[in-house]
Amino acid sequence: MGKAVAIYKGVDSGGVCPCVTPPTKLEPPIGDVFANKIAVMANTDVLTSANGTTCTTTPAPCVSPRVVKSVSKVYINKLPVATIGDSLNEPTKITIPTGATSVFA
């Protein structure tokens, strides 16, 4: 069995330096990629950005964009589906920590 497919439910892992963000809701846009009638995240999906603070000596507000970067070899509608552990922002190490309980890739 593979890894659980990422869905638009729950929160991300939160980010680290250079922009520390709290876990942020995995909010849509929900695209047109579905598995078992469940909307799933796919490569290049753009989620709402995560607000945080820099980790400099004088912290300042910052924003981390969140774009799905899937490494799955499973495709739906010609897009690789995202799974647990896939990246939303590589520099700040924001990832997808949870997924569907009944859909695996």
Secondary structure by P-SEA (a helix, b strand, c coil): cccbbbccccccccccccbbbccccccccccccccccbbbbcccccccbbbbbbcccbbbbbbbbbbbbcccccccccbbbbccccccccccccccccccccccc
